[in-house]
């Protein structure tokens, strides 16, 4: 390798050493006079190419956009005030159908889970013994009616004879008493017929209310009696249907006011509160507060024609107790929580961000009602707030804010 090649290698090594601060260019010139000038030139070129340090603080804020955010303007709107709670669906009426007479079931006339109307046939008990008892009661009445008719004829004869002194007054009085006795006997016969007819009617078991049937609890051929606890089937009325839920006792004045004004709609939602199952109205406020829990029991009624509510089902409830007219509202996602309380990021006309403390009047999962801290038209950040600092300049994502 020639001297020129060695000089090039030495120059490269010196340039690297100078870049990392190992050798200063003047030292290189003293040790290697032949390459010193080149080393100085490499040093100057290297450090001249290094960028200047980045600005910080206010300079950084003024240098250009630092974050992209979505904003929404605070606006006035009517805000419905809801009272959320937990409830359980309950059938409007529930009936356990049992036999009212003794006998053998000869027919089951329903299917499990069937919808029935009041008066629909459910089961049939062998009616023959009861039909015989009814026929016997009717025959007894016919017999007594014939006896009564004869006694009334004798009464008329005694009355005529007594007037002509051919019969004593005592005989007439005795006949009158016999007629009254037979009239009472006929009335008893009529009552016996009614009782026998009722017993016969009880052999036909019908639905006392409309609703949905449960499981069949007894089969054809089994003996039943009026004293046993075994039921034939249960009926739950699910159109309409009720929901029982609770509310804190402090909300009782507002609830009573809503009922008095006739504006007490209620929603039944799934247990995650995401899906509305049915809409109804508040019908009953219990007559006393539960002292153990400090809550009041409420009852809502729902038409439930689509059967989305089912007895025993656990649901979330949302009761509207009032409407806050012309309230100042913002999306709930704009509200931030810090060590000093609630705040929002406010964007000024120059698109600079600043923190603003706020006080809320109401809040739900979608909307926050501002009591203090903002005015109508103020723009607040709804997304992109992470990393924002006081005075930071932002770029507004118009596509995400709807042009706000």
Buried (B, 14 or more C-beta within 10 A) or exposed (E): EEEEEEBBEBBEBBBEBBEEEEBBBEBBBEEBEEBBEBBBEBBEEEEEEEEEEEEEEEEBBEEEEBBEBBBBBBEEEEBBBBBBBEBBBBBBBBBEBBBBBBBBBBEBBBEEEBBBEEEBBBBBBBBEBBBEBBEEBBEBBEEBBEBBEEBBEBBEEBEEBBEEEEBEEEBBEEBBEBBEEBBEBBEBBBEBBEEBBEBBBBBBBBBEBBBBBBEBBBEEEEEBEEEEEEBBBBBBBBBBBBBBBBBBBEBBEBBBEBBEEEBBBBBBBBEEBEEEBBEBBBBEBEEEBEEEEEBBBBBBBBEBEEEBBBBEBEBBBBBBBBEBEEBBBBBBBBBBEEEEEBBBBBBEEEBBBBBBEBEBBBEBEEBBBBEEBBEEEBBBBBBBBEEBEEBBBBEBBEEBBEEB
